[in-house]
Amino acid sequence: ADECNHRFHRVALGRISIRAVPDNCEVSIDGIFADYPPILDRPVAAGIRTVAFKWPDGTRREEQVEVQKGVLAYVMGRKD
């Protein structure tokens, strides 16, 4: 068994891929800026994550997604 006690190792990780239409937006995960889309196969802590999209004209969208350990979750943000 792995006896490592580092906190990081106790966090169950899933993966998330995020796309947006149009893709000229900022993407945040749980309120923290992540990147501009597409974001592909990014490790993220398992649990309910809130993915927010913010376009240059001020339009905002939020999607909630359940990230499960070892599973790739997919989120699509649409401006319209």
N, C-alpha and C positions, 0 to 999 in steps of 0.2 A: 504494500500500500504506500501511497505517496504521503510522506510525513511532513511535507512542506506546509508551514503555517502562514505563509503570506496571504494577506487578505484577498489579493487578486485571484488566487486559486479557488476561493470559495464562491466566486461569482459564476453562475451558470451563464454561458455565452451562447447566443444564437447569432444569426446573421440577417442583415437587412439589405434589400436592394430598393432604391427609390428612383422613380422617374417622374417627370412633370411635363405637361403640355400647356403652354409653351415652356421650354426648358431654361428660360432666362430668369430664374428665380433663386432666392436664397432658401436653403433647406435647414431647418433646425430640428434636432431630436431632443425632446424633453426640455425645450427652452434654450438649448446650447447650439450655436451655429455649427453645422456639420460640413457643408460644402455646397457647391452648385451641382445640379443633376446633370447626367445620371450618377448616382452613387451605387456602386455595384459590390455586393457581397461583403459589406462592412460588418466586422464583429461588433456586437452590441449586447448589453446585459439582457438576459431573458426577463420577460414581464410585459406589462402593458406600456407601450411607448407611444408618445404623442409626437407625430411628425407634422411640422408646420411649414407651409410654403408661403413665401412673400415675394410678389412680383414688383417690378420697378414702379408701376402705377399705383401701388398701395394695396392692391387686391391681396387678400390673405385667405388661405384655406388650412384646415387642420384635419388630419386623419389619425385615428387611433388604430394601433395594430398590436396583436399579441405576438410577441417574439418567444419562441420556445427553444430550449436547449438543443443545439445541433440541427436546427431547422432554418431554412431560408424563408424569411417573410418578405412579401412584396407590397410596396405602396406606390400608388399612382396619384399624383396631384393634378387636377384639371382646373384651369382658371375660369372656364365658362360656367 
